[in-house]
């Protein structure tokens, strides 16, 4: 009963929906799909129902083996739920371009590949105009979409998110003469409740997108034992990737706005006094 009460308390802050339920789903898919069905019987719904029914059958009292199985499943779900933030933290570090030293050779190669592939938005726009004039509407639309998401500065990070975050740091440093890393804690303590809530919401969206990418990778790996899990993992990963781009853009815009509002308050404060 105390566990249920604690879970009920966790529901409002997203822990239950973001971590516990996906962890439970992952463990069930791993047990039923990877452990019972496998690749040979991947679509045997009857066998899947029997496996789930056997796991839920409580009539006649639980045997020692049944109790042990439930405990192991509960431990696996809890471990998966608590492991997700650590995996998401690693995903967030990679997404932000802060790759560890032992991955720096790969980071340099990826950055060089992005530089070779990069084109200035004006150049992409001119190519789009030529394509539209030639009647290639689909290519023109694709180029317009690429132009909208391409920054006018050559990539300097292995990821788009890393470039966007560094652009925000440079913009804040140029506009306010402030280093985000050194002023971040002070900003959170001094900012109004509305600003703190906005920053918290955008950061939560960023963390949730990183967790979705972590779950996508986990389900994709599970596909080695039950291939439909890999399909689900790829879908989850794509959704997480798109969510991450949106979350990074929202986080950067919100951060720039909060620093700008802080500078306005600092400027108006002495005058008002």
Backbone as CSV, one residue per row, in Angstrom:
resi,resn,N_x,N_y,N_z,CA_x,CA_y,CA_z,C_x,C_y,C_z
1,UNK,0.820,-1.204,0.000,0.000,0.000,0.000,0.859,1.261,0.000
2,UNK,1.924,1.260,0.793,2.799,2.428,0.831,3.446,2.670,-0.533
3,UNK,3.761,1.576,-1.246,4.338,1.720,-2.576,3.357,2.386,-3.533
4,UNK,2.085,1.998,-3.458,1.078,2.603,-4.316,0.892,4.081,-4.005
5,UNK,0.920,4.416,-2.720,0.788,5.817,-2.330,1.960,6.633,-2.869
6,UNK,3.172,6.073,-2.776,4.346,6.775,-3.278,4.280,6.940,-4.795
7,UNK,3.832,5.901,-5.494,3.691,6.013,-6.942,2.666,7.076,-7.313
8,UNK,1.581,7.147,-6.529,0.557,8.154,-6.785,1.123,9.562,-6.613
9,UNK,2.032,9.725,-5.656,2.662,11.021,-5.470,3.591,11.364,-6.621
10,UNK,4.149,10.331,-7.253,5.111,10.546,-8.323,4.455,10.886,-9.655
11,UNK,3.180,10.566,-9.814,2.516,10.755,-11.090,2.554,12.206,-11.561
12,UNK,2.284,13.213,-10.698,2.268,14.583,-11.206,3.600,15.050,-11.768
13,UNK,4.743,14.583,-11.238,6.021,15.100,-11.722,6.577,14.327,-12.921
14,UNK,5.776,13.425,-13.473,6.177,12.748,-14.690,7.033,11.514,-14.488
15,UNK,7.468,11.232,-13.268,8.333,10.078,-13.050,7.616,8.786,-13.403
16,UNK,6.345,8.714,-13.040,5.574,7.492,-13.284,5.397,7.263,-14.782
17,UNK,4.987,8.298,-15.510,4.704,8.145,-16.932,5.976,8.089,-17.772
18,UNK,7.002,8.837,-17.374,8.215,8.926,-18.185,9.185,7.792,-17.942
19,UNK,9.142,7.188,-16.758,10.173,6.210,-16.418,9.610,4.858,-16.001
20,UNK,8.663,4.844,-15.068,8.207,3.561,-14.553,7.409,2.786,-15.596
21,UNK,6.447,3.443,-16.248,5.647,2.734,-17.249,6.485,2.265,-18.442
22,UNK,7.372,3.107,-19.019,8.233,2.585,-20.090,9.131,1.450,-19.633
23,UNK,9.610,1.528,-18.369,10.450,0.449,-17.849,9.655,-0.849,-17.741
24,UNK,8.412,-0.742,-17.254,7.574,-1.935,-17.159,7.296,-2.523,-18.540
25,UNK,7.014,-1.647,-19.511,6.767,-2.125,-20.873,8.007,-2.800,-21.441
26,UNK,9.161,-2.210,-21.202,10.396,-2.784,-21.735,10.654,-4.166,-21.135
27,UNK,10.475,-4.295,-19.826,10.725,-5.585,-19.178,9.737,-6.639,-19.670
28,UNK,8.460,-6.260,-19.826,7.460,-7.214,-20.326,7.800,-7.655,-21.746
29,UNK,8.178,-6.698,-22.599,8.545,-7.048,-23.977,9.785,-7.943,-23.987
30,UNK,10.743,-7.648,-23.091,11.955,-8.461,-23.038,11.638,-9.888,-22.598
31,UNK,10.746,-10.021,-21.614,10.419,-11.353,-21.097,9.569,-12.144,-22.084
32,UNK,8.486,-11.487,-22.560,7.548,-12.189,-23.443,8.098,-12.303,-24.864
33,UNK,8.524,-11.144,-25.412,8.994,-11.160,-26.793,10.340,-11.830,-26.956
34,UNK,11.327,-11.358,-26.166,12.668,-11.908,-26.310,12.841,-13.263,-25.657
35,UNK,12.168,-13.471,-24.512,12.369,-14.717,-23.786,11.448,-15.843,-24.192
36,UNK,10.199,-15.522,-24.596,9.226,-16.565,-24.907,9.009,-16.733,-26.418
37,UNK,8.789,-15.644,-27.116,8.471,-15.751,-28.543,9.718,-15.946,-29.391
38,UNK,10.670,-15.034,-29.243,11.889,-15.133,-30.042,11.633,-14.787,-31.503
39,UNK,12.631,-15.012,-32.335,12.499,-14.686,-33.743,11.628,-15.695,-34.486
40,UNK,11.636,-16.945,-34.036,10.894,-17.981,-34.763,9.392,-17.822,-34.587
41,UNK,8.949,-17.477,-33.375,7.506,-17.339,-33.095,7.156,-15.882,-32.802
42,UNK,7.716,-14.960,-33.550,7.586,-13.537,-33.235,6.142,-13.044,-33.248
43,UNK,5.267,-13.701,-34.033,3.879,-13.237,-34.153,2.882,-14.193,-33.523
44,UNK,3.340,-15.055,-32.624,2.456,-16.030,-31.981,1.732,-15.350,-30.815
45,UNK,0.557,-14.757,-31.106,-0.190,-14.044,-30.081,-0.727,-14.985,-29.007
46,UNK,-1.064,-16.193,-29.394,-1.554,-17.165,-28.411,-0.499,-17.464,-27.360
47,UNK,0.729,-17.677,-27.803,1.813,-17.942,-26.870,2.092,-16.722,-25.999
48,UNK,1.970,-15.536,-26.587,2.181,-14.315,-25.803,1.113,-14.177,-24.729
49,UNK,-0.150,-14.440,-25.073,-1.222,-14.361,-24.073,-1.017,-15.382,-22.961
50,UNK,-0.608,-16.579,-23.330,-0.369,-17.599,-22.313,0.771,-17.194,-21.378
51,UNK,1.813,-16.602,-21.919,2.945,-16.187,-21.096,2.530,-15.093,-20.121
52,UNK,1.766,-14.119,-20.610,1.315,-13.036,-19.735,0.334,-13.566,-18.699
53,UNK,-0.574,-14.460,-19.123,-1.553,-15.026,-18.184,-0.862,-15.830,-17.095
54,UNK,0.161,-16.592,-17.451,0.902,-17.350,-16.446,1.577,-16.433,-15.441
55,UNK,2.066,-15.300,-15.925,2.721,-14.365,-15.022,1.753,-13.665,-14.096
56,UNK,0.483,-13.503,-14.529,-0.518,-12.801,-13.719,-1.396,-13.743,-12.910
57,UNK,-1.266,-15.039,-13.119,-2.141,-15.987,-12.432,-1.794,-16.037,-10.939
58,UNK,-2.755,-15.610,-10.108,-2.535,-15.553,-8.666,-3.432,-16.520,-7.907
59,UNK,-4.310,-17.238,-8.620,-5.222,-18.128,-7.936,-4.503,-19.260,-7.212
60,UNK,-5.053,-19.652,-6.069,-4.474,-20.734,-5.292,-3.260,-20.337,-4.497
61,UNK,-2.955,-19.068,-4.446,-1.789,-18.626,-3.686,-0.517,-18.711,-4.502
62,UNK,0.417,-17.896,-4.139,1.691,-17.861,-4.842,2.657,-18.888,-4.267
63,UNK,3.296,-19.597,-5.159,4.343,-20.513,-4.723,5.629,-19.732,-4.511
64,UNK,6.613,-20.411,-3.975,7.903,-19.747,-3.759,8.498,-19.302,-5.091
65,UNK,8.354,-20.147,-6.117,8.861,-19.774,-7.432,8.118,-18.555,-7.990
66,UNK,6.801,-18.499,-7.752,6.018,-17.358,-8.224,6.432,-16.068,-7.550
67,UNK,6.639,-16.123,-6.241,7.081,-14.936,-5.504,8.450,-14.485,-5.995
68,UNK,9.354,-15.449,-6.187,10.688,-15.110,-6.675,10.629,-14.473,-8.049
69,UNK,9.748,-14.971,-8.919,9.613,-14.401,-10.266,9.096,-12.971,-10.204
70,UNK,8.087,-12.729,-9.353,7.554,-11.379,-9.210,8.608,-10.421,-8.675
71,UNK,9.382,-10.892,-7.708,10.441,-10.042,-7.145,11.476,-9.694,-8.211
72,UNK,11.859,-10.690,-9.010,12.846,-10.439,-10.062,12.313,-9.456,-11.104
73,UNK,11.027,-9.602,-11.469,10.435,-8.674,-12.432,10.378,-7.266,-11.850
74,UNK,9.981,-7.149,-10.573,9.919,-5.840,-9.931,11.301,-5.197,-9.854
75,UNK,12.304,-6.001,-9.536,13.679,-5.473,-9.480,14.133,-5.017,-10.857
76,UNK,13.811,-5.791,-11.881,14.206,-5.424,-13.243,13.537,-4.123,-13.673
77,UNK,12.245,-3.967,-13.366,11.532,-2.734,-13.727,12.113,-1.543,-12.990
78,UNK,12.363,-1.709,-11.690,12.925,-0.608,-10.905,14.316,-0.231,-11.397
79,UNK,15.132,-1.237,-11.680,16.483,-0.962,-12.174,16.447,-0.235,-13.511
80,UNK,15.549,-0.649,-14.397,15.439,0.023,-15.693,14.972,1.462,-15.525
81,UNK,14.012,1.680,-14.610,13.508,3.039,-14.391,14.583,3.960,-13.843
82,UNK,15.419,3.450,-12.934,16.460,4.292,-12.358,17.690,4.403,-13.258
83,UNK,17.844,3.477,-14.210,18.986,3.551,-15.123,18.754,4.552,-16.247
84,UNK,17.492,4.831,-16.556,17.178,5.720,-17.667,17.793,7.109,-17.504
85,UNK,17.700,7.758,-16.325,18.315,9.099,-16.221,19.804,9.107,-16.521
86,UNK,20.517,8.051,-16.134,21.947,7.992,-16.415,22.198,7.833,-17.916
87,UNK,21.400,6.962,-18.550,21.533,6.808,-20.001,21.147,8.098,-20.716
88,UNK,20.086,8.768,-20.234,19.656,10.026,-20.849,20.704,11.106,-20.662
89,UNK,21.400,11.090,-19.530,22.470,12.061,-19.306,23.591,11.874,-20.323
90,UNK,23.929,10.623,-20.606,24.950,10.356,-21.625,24.474,10.797,-23.000
91,UNK,23.208,10.534,-23.318,22.651,10.976,-24.601,22.666,12.500,-24.684
92,UNK,22.301,13.164,-23.574,22.308,14.620,-23.566,23.692,15.195,-23.776
93,UNK,24.708,14.546,-23.192,26.082,15.020,-23.391,26.500,14.880,-24.848
94,UNK,26.151,13.755,-25.470,26.485,13.569,-26.882,25.716,14.562,-27.758
95,UNK,24.437,14.764,-27.439,23.627,15.680,-28.239,24.140,17.110,-28.149
96,UNK,24.645,17.502,-26.977,25.136,18.866,-26.783,26.537,19.078,-27.342
97,UNK,27.145,18.018,-27.858,28.491,18.126,-28.420,29.597,17.968,-27.409
98,UNK,29.252,17.702,-26.141,30.272,17.526,-25.100,30.687,16.058,-25.036
99,UNK,31.340,15.602,-26.079,31.747,14.202,-26.163,32.945,13.948,-25.251
100,UNK,33.028,12.769,-24.647,34.186,12.463,-23.789,35.471,12.379,-24.596
101,UNK,36.590,12.452,-23.881,37.892,12.513,-24.568,38.144,11.307,-25.453
102,UNK,37.652,10.129,-25.016,37.934,8.932,-25.784,37.082,8.833,-27.046
103,UNK,36.114,9.755,-27.213,35.332,9.807,-28.444,35.692,11.017,-29.307
104,UNK,36.689,11.798,-28.878,37.039,12.999,-29.626,37.501,12.709,-31.055
105,UNK,38.260,11.633,-31.322,38.578,11.349,-32.735,37.331,11.186,-33.599
106,UNK,36.343,10.467,-33.068,35.088,10.317,-33.807,34.364,11.651,-33.920
107,UNK,34.409,12.463,-32.849,33.753,13.772,-32.880,34.370,14.658,-33.956
108,UNK,35.688,14.632,-34.083,36.346,15.450,-35.109,35.967,14.981,-36.512
109,UNK,35.864,13.679,-36.698,35.490,13.174,-38.026,34.050,13.544,-38.366
110,UNK,33.154,13.436,-37.380,31.754,13.802,-37.623,31.635,15.297,-37.907
111,UNK,32.381,16.117,-37.149,32.350,17.568,-37.378,32.865,17.908,-38.773
112,UNK,33.956,17.258,-39.189,34.493,17.501,-40.530,33.486,17.092,-41.601
113,UNK,32.775,15.990,-41.384,31.742,15.558,-42.337,30.612,16.572,-42.408
114,UNK,30.219,17.139,-41.267,29.156,18.142,-41.255,29.603,19.423,-41.943
115,UNK,30.875,19.781,-41.794,31.394,20.975,-42.468,31.377,20.779,-43.985
116,UNK,31.779,19.588,-44.448,31.774,19.318,-45.897,30.352,19.348,-46.452
117,UNK,29.417,18.900,-45.663,28.023,18.823,-46.118,27.299,20.163,-46.001
118,UNK,27.848,21.060,-45.184,27.157,22.324,-44.910,27.188,23.257,-46.116
119,UNK,26.112,24.006,-46.284,26.040,25.046,-47.296,25.347,26.248,-46.675
120,UNK,25.722,27.432,-47.091,25.131,28.643,-46.542,23.646,28.707,-46.909
121,UNK,22.791,29.194,-45.992,21.354,29.260,-46.296,21.040,30.038,-47.570
122,UNK,21.823,31.098,-47.874,21.576,31.856,-49.106,21.834,30.992,-50.338
123,UNK,22.877,30.184,-50.281,23.171,29.292,-51.390,22.073,28.251,-51.564
124,UNK,21.581,27.717,-50.442,20.479,26.748,-50.508,19.238,27.410,-51.077
125,UNK,18.991,28.673,-50.679,17.833,29.390,-51.211,17.923,29.597,-52.712
126,UNK,19.119,29.948,-53.223,19.274,30.121,-54.665,19.066,28.805,-55.416
127,UNK,19.562,27.713,-54.830,19.343,26.405,-55.449,17.869,26.042,-55.456
128,UNK,17.157,26.435,-54.393,15.718,26.177,-54.341,14.976,26.947,-55.422
129,UNK,15.388,28.196,-55.647,14.755,29.000,-56.703,14.980,28.362,-58.067
130,UNK,16.210,27.897,-58.316,16.495,27.246,-59.603,15.676,25.970,-59.771
131,UNK,15.560,25.199,-58.687,14.784,23.961,-58.769,13.309,24.251,-59.029
132,UNK,12.776,25.298,-58.393,11.374,25.628,-58.614,11.142,26.146,-60.041
133,UNK,12.113,26.903,-60.541,11.983,27.391,-61.914,12.023,26.249,-62.918
134,UNK,12.724,25.179,-62.567,12.804,24.010,-63.452,11.619,23.062,-63.271
135,UNK,10.688,23.435,-62.418,9.507,22.599,-62.202,9.706,21.465,-61.219
136,UNK,10.803,21.478,-60.495,11.079,20.413,-59.515,10.596,20.879,-58.147
137,UNK,9.288,20.848,-57.981,8.670,21.406,-56.778,9.063,20.634,-55.514
138,UNK,9.117,19.315,-55.628,9.438,18.517,-54.436,10.846,18.835,-53.940
139,UNK,11.807,18.920,-54.856,13.176,19.260,-54.465,13.243,20.675,-53.899
140,UNK,12.486,21.592,-54.489,12.477,22.963,-53.983,11.924,23.018,-52.560
141,UNK,10.860,22.270,-52.298,10.296,22.243,-50.945,11.292,21.654,-49.952
142,UNK,11.995,20.599,-50.379,12.987,19.989,-49.498,14.133,20.954,-49.206
143,UNK,14.549,21.706,-50.222,15.617,22.683,-50.016,15.156,23.831,-49.123
144,UNK,13.911,24.226,-49.256,13.388,25.281,-48.387,13.380,24.830,-46.928
145,UNK,12.998,23.575,-46.716,13.008,23.051,-45.357,14.432,22.977,-44.816
146,UNK,15.367,22.576,-45.665,16.773,22.527,-45.233,17.304,23.925,-44.938
147,UNK,16.944,24.878,-45.771,17.393,26.257,-45.551,16.879,26.797,-44.225
148,UNK,15.638,26.437,-43.869,15.046,26.954,-42.626,15.768,26.423,-41.394
149,UNK,16.324,25.221,-41.468,16.968,24.647,-40.291,18.495,24.765,-40.321
150,UNK,19.041,25.401,-41.368,20.487,25.552,-41.477,20.919,26.899,-40.925
151,UNK,21.902,26.878,-40.054,22.414,28.120,-39.484,23.445,28.726,-40.434
152,UNK,23.567,30.070,-40.417,24.468,30.741,-41.359,25.942,30.623,-41.002
153,UNK,26.261,29.870,-39.973,27.645,29.692,-39.533,28.048,28.241,-39.747
154,UNK,29.247,28.026,-40.216,29.741,26.678,-40.455,29.737,25.866,-39.165
155,UNK,29.378,24.570,-39.218,29.328,23.753,-37.997,30.667,23.706,-37.280
156,UNK,30.611,23.746,-35.963,31.808,23.637,-35.140,31.684,22.558,-34.093
157,UNK,30.614,21.765,-34.190,30.326,20.710,-33.222,29.873,19.477,-33.984
158,UNK,30.004,18.293,-33.399,29.551,17.088,-34.111,28.039,16.970,-34.219
159,UNK,27.283,17.829,-33.552,25.821,17.727,-33.586,25.200,19.094,-33.842
160,UNK,23.988,19.072,-34.401,23.238,20.308,-34.606,22.915,20.956,-33.263
161,UNK,22.550,20.146,-32.274,22.214,20.686,-30.955,23.404,21.405,-30.332
162,UNK,24.587,20.830,-30.497,25.781,21.473,-29.964,26.022,22.829,-30.599
163,UNK,25.836,22.934,-31.921,25.991,24.222,-32.595,24.961,25.230,-32.096
164,UNK,23.737,24.766,-31.895,22.669,25.683,-31.448,22.938,26.165,-30.026
165,UNK,23.379,25.302,-29.153,23.677,25.704,-27.782,24.852,26.672,-27.735
166,UNK,25.872,26.418,-28.519,27.026,27.317,-28.535,26.682,28.665,-29.165
167,UNK,25.769,28.662,-30.123,25.316,29.926,-30.697,24.585,30.765,-29.655
168,UNK,23.823,30.101,-28.803,23.142,30.820,-27.722,24.146,31.390,-26.731
169,UNK,25.159,30.603,-26.374,26.199,31.106,-25.469,26.894,32.328,-26.060
170,UNK,27.201,32.269,-27.360,27.870,33.397,-28.004,26.951,34.608,-28.075
171,UNK,25.661,34.372,-28.356,24.715,35.487,-28.452,24.557,36.184,-27.106
172,UNK,24.420,35.402,-26.044,24.280,35.989,-24.706,25.558,36.721,-24.311
173,UNK,26.709,36.146,-24.629,27.976,36.795,-24.293,28.133,38.112,-25.038
174,UNK,27.683,38.145,-26.299,27.810,39.366,-27.088,26.808,40.429,-26.644
175,UNK,25.570,39.996,-26.356,24.525,40.967,-26.022,24.616,41.462,-24.589
176,UNK,25.002,40.578,-23.668,24.989,40.946,-22.254,26.354,40.885,-21.597
177,UNK,27.366,40.415,-22.342,28.683,40.285,-21.735,28.703,39.297,-20.590
178,UNK,27.881,38.256,-20.702,27.700,37.289,-19.621,28.020,35.893,-20.113
179,UNK,28.698,35.130,-19.277,28.968,33.727,-19.572,27.863,32.880,-18.949
180,UNK,27.152,32.134,-19.783,26.004,31.359,-19.288,26.429,30.364,-18.226
181,UNK,27.538,29.680,-18.455,27.956,28.635,-17.512,28.195,29.186,-16.116
182,UNK,28.827,30.348,-16.020,29.151,30.903,-14.709,27.971,31.628,-14.067
183,UNK,27.013,32.090,-14.883,25.892,32.875,-14.363,24.604,32.071,-14.234
184,UNK,24.640,30.798,-14.631,23.390,30.030,-14.690,22.746,29.873,-13.315
185,UNK,23.510,29.480,-12.318,22.942,29.290,-10.980,22.408,30.602,-10.420
186,UNK,23.164,31.666,-10.596,22.719,32.985,-10.136,21.437,33.401,-10.839
187,UNK,21.354,33.095,-12.132,20.147,33.434,-12.883,18.928,32.706,-12.327
188,UNK,19.079,31.413,-12.045,17.949,30.642,-11.524,17.491,31.154,-10.169
189,UNK,18.434,31.601,-9.342,18.065,32.081,-8.017,17.424,33.469,-8.062
190,UNK,17.841,34.301,-9.026,17.360,35.677,-9.063,16.188,35.882,-10.022
191,UNK,15.950,34.938,-10.922,14.908,35.130,-11.930,13.519,35.041,-11.302
192,UNK,12.542,35.740,-11.869,11.158,35.629,-11.385,10.625,34.207,-11.564
193,UNK,9.521,33.946,-10.895,8.938,32.605,-10.949,8.567,32.210,-12.377
194,UNK,8.052,33.170,-13.160,7.653,32.851,-14.535,8.866,32.423,-15.358
195,UNK,9.981,33.126,-15.200,11.188,32.775,-15.951,11.725,31.419,-15.517
196,UNK,11.737,31.181,-14.207,12.223,29.885,-13.721,11.344,28.750,-14.219
197,UNK,10.028,28.978,-14.228,9.115,27.930,-14.692,9.332,27.648,-16.178
198,UNK,9.554,28.708,-16.965,9.792,28.517,-18.399,11.080,27.746,-18.641
199,UNK,12.138,28.105,-17.914,13.401,27.382,-18.060,13.252,25.932,-17.615
200,UNK,12.525,25.717,-16.532,12.323,24.358,-16.034,11.540,23.514,-17.041
201,UNK,10.510,24.118,-17.646,9.710,23.368,-18.621,10.530,22.983,-19.847
202,UNK,11.332,23.916,-20.350,12.141,23.607,-21.529,13.227,22.591,-21.199
203,UNK,13.798,22.682,-20.005,14.803,21.699,-19.620,14.178,20.322,-19.440
204,UNK,12.963,20.273,-18.889,12.264,18.998,-18.739,11.976,18.377,-20.096
205,UNK,11.586,19.211,-21.066,11.344,18.698,-22.417,12.627,18.146,-23.026
206,UNK,13.749,18.818,-22.777,15.034,18.337,-23.278,15.388,16.991,-22.652
207,UNK,15.219,16.868,-21.331,15.518,15.604,-20.652,14.600,14.492,-21.133
208,UNK,13.317,14.814,-21.342,12.375,13.795,-21.815,12.759,13.304,-23.212
209,UNK,13.220,14.208,-24.078,13.642,13.799,-25.415,14.869,12.901,-25.342
210,UNK,15.807,13.226,-24.448,16.991,12.374,-24.275,16.595,10.999,-23.750
211,UNK,15.625,10.952,-22.844,15.159,9.661,-22.338,14.484,8.854,-23.445
212,UNK,13.735,9.536,-24.313,13.112,8.828,-25.435,14.167,8.222,-26.349
213,UNK,15.258,8.948,-26.583,16.341,8.398,-27.398,16.982,7.188,-26.722
214,UNK,17.115,7.260,-25.392,17.678,6.128,-24.660,16.767,4.902,-24.763
215,UNK,15.463,5.121,-24.615,14.527,4.002,-24.750,14.528,3.457,-26.180
216,UNK,14.634,4.343,-27.167,14.694,3.882,-28.545,15.888,2.972,-28.786
217,UNK,17.045,3.353,-28.222,18.228,2.508,-28.372,18.042,1.170,-27.666
218,UNK,17.416,1.196,-26.484,17.212,-0.043,-25.727,16.287,-1.004,-26.472
219,UNK,15.177,-0.484,-27.004,14.257,-1.355,-27.741,14.897,-1.857,-29.037
220,UNK,15.713,-1.019,-29.674,16.385,-1.461,-30.895,17.338,-2.619,-30.604
221,UNK,18.080,-2.534,-29.502,18.969,-3.636,-29.119,18.178,-4.897,-28.793
222,UNK,17.003,-4.721,-28.195,16.163,-5.873,-27.877,15.711,-6.599,-29.141
223,UNK,15.742,-5.892,-30.263,15.363,-6.517,-31.525,16.252,-7.671,-31.932
224,UNK,17.423,-7.797,-31.305,18.281,-8.943,-31.599,17.627,-10.247,-31.166
225,UNK,16.701,-10.180,-30.213,16.008,-11.379,-29.721,14.564,-11.448,-30.222
226,UNK,13.961,-10.269,-30.535,12.584,-10.232,-31.035,12.485,-9.034,-31.962
227,UNK,12.511,-9.242,-33.269,12.723,-8.149,-34.211,11.660,-7.051,-34.180
228,UNK,10.370,-7.314,-33.850,9.431,-6.178,-33.774,9.856,-5.103,-32.769
229,UNK,10.619,-5.497,-31.744,11.098,-4.492,-30.788,12.032,-3.496,-31.476
230,UNK,12.803,-3.956,-32.464,13.696,-3.052,-33.188,12.901,-2.025,-33.987
231,UNK,11.795,-2.451,-34.582,10.946,-1.516,-35.323,10.398,-0.450,-34.386
232,UNK,9.898,-0.889,-33.217,9.396,0.064,-32.231,10.510,0.989,-31.756
233,UNK,11.713,0.431,-31.585,12.841,1.239,-31.134,13.204,2.322,-32.128
234,UNK,13.185,1.988,-33.420,13.497,2.986,-34.447,12.457,4.099,-34.449
235,UNK,11.181,3.728,-34.308,10.118,4.740,-34.262,10.285,5.644,-33.049
236,UNK,10.553,5.042,-31.888,10.753,5.837,-30.675,11.957,6.752,-30.828
237,UNK,13.016,6.243,-31.444,14.226,7.045,-31.632,13.960,8.232,-32.545
238,UNK,13.215,8.018,-33.629,12.906,9.111,-34.544,12.061,10.180,-33.867
239,UNK,11.059,9.743,-33.103,10.227,10.700,-32.374,11.064,11.468,-31.357
240,UNK,11.945,10.760,-30.651,12.818,11.423,-29.684,13.764,12.404,-30.338
241,UNK,14.280,12.048,-31.525,15.200,12.940,-32.235,14.502,14.229,-32.650
242,UNK,13.287,14.099,-33.188,12.535,15.292,-33.571,12.175,16.127,-32.345
243,UNK,11.813,15.448,-31.260,11.489,16.166,-30.022,12.713,16.876,-29.469
244,UNK,13.886,16.248,-29.624,15.116,16.861,-29.119,15.418,18.162,-29.854
245,UNK,15.272,18.178,-31.146,15.526,19.407,-31.897,14.597,20.525,-31.447
246,UNK,13.325,20.189,-31.286,12.379,21.192,-30.814,12.691,21.655,-29.405
247,UNK,13.093,20.726,-28.544,13.403,21.078,-27.154,14.644,21.954,-27.070
248,UNK,15.656,21.646,-27.890,16.877,22.464,-27.892,16.565,23.876,-28.368
249,UNK,15.776,23.984,-29.423,15.414,25.310,-29.936,14.643,26.097,-28.881
250,UNK,13.683,25.442,-28.213,12.910,26.129,-27.175,13.787,26.518,-25.995
251,UNK,14.704,25.633,-25.590,15.598,25.927,-24.474,16.494,27.115,-24.799
252,UNK,17.026,27.157,-26.006,17.922,28.256,-26.386,17.167,29.577,-26.457
253,UNK,16.000,29.577,-27.068,15.225,30.817,-27.168,14.797,31.312,-25.788
254,UNK,14.397,30.384,-24.931,13.984,30.777,-23.587,15.160,31.329,-22.793
255,UNK,16.310,30.699,-22.913,17.498,31.180,-22.203,17.886,32.578,-22.659
256,UNK,17.884,32.803,-23.961,18.216,34.131,-24.474,17.223,35.176,-23.975
257,UNK,15.934,34.808,-23.960,14.920,35.755,-23.509,15.068,36.072,-22.023
258,UNK,15.352,35.055,-21.202,15.490,35.278,-19.767,16.691,36.169,-19.465
259,UNK,17.803,35.939,-20.145,18.973,36.802,-19.938,18.688,38.226,-20.408
260,UNK,17.962,38.374,-21.513,17.619,39.712,-21.993,16.712,40.434,-21.000
261,UNK,15.730,39.728,-20.453,14.849,40.339,-19.460,15.612,40.705,-18.193
262,UNK,16.587,39.883,-17.824,17.390,40.207,-16.642,18.176,41.490,-16.856
263,UNK,18.722,41.660,-18.049,19.474,42.880,-18.338,18.565,44.098,-18.327
264,UNK,17.322,43.944,-18.824,16.381,45.062,-18.804,16.046,45.446,-17.372
265,UNK,15.837,44.456,-16.501,15.535,44.749,-15.097,16.722,45.421,-14.419
266,UNK,17.932,44.926,-14.725,19.119,45.523,-14.116,19.300,46.972,-14.562
267,UNK,18.932,47.255,-15.823,19.058,48.615,-16.340,17.998,49.546,-15.773
268,UNK,16.770,49.057,-15.648,15.677,49.890,-15.158,15.667,50.037,-13.641
269,UNK,16.352,49.123,-12.942,16.293,49.154,-11.489,16.782,50.446,-10.888
270,UNK,17.987,50.908,-11.183,18.474,52.155,-10.595,17.644,53.360,-10.982
271,UNK,17.097,53.343,-12.255,16.276,54.480,-12.667,15.011,54.551,-11.866
272,UNK,14.406,53.372,-11.642,13.159,53.331,-10.877,13.388,53.772,-9.448
273,UNK,14.592,53.462,-8.900,14.876,53.844,-7.535,15.008,55.350,-7.397
